[in-house]
């Protein structure tokens, strides 16, 4: 059963969490995104039904790449929502999402399409 939650446990919160991802990442990219991924250490979260490894998401949306705060926030909302809907399909990983210049020119549909492609790449790579 899909959980579709995005709460505090689903986020990278401390500089240490981010540093762990930045230190030895596997890179996935597209025209407007770079995702840094590291396999999760075996920390398991227990929910009511079973014990699962939670995926965590961190966002690094630079003002240098997306000048307007309203656009940075829109991109962050789209990334969080896409992650929330796809997190159950992803392997146990920590992810930091960074953007490239020009993403603020894309509409929400185009952003979601790029993210869907990247999620599929990540799932495919971790099957092997």
Secondary structure, 3 states (H helix, E strand, C coil): CCCCCCCHHHECCCHHHHHHHHHCCEEEECCCEEEEEEECCCCCEECCCCEECCCEEEEECCCCCCCCHHHHHHHHHHHHHHHHHHCCCCCCEEEEEEECCCHHHCCHHHHHHHHHHHHHHHHHHHHC
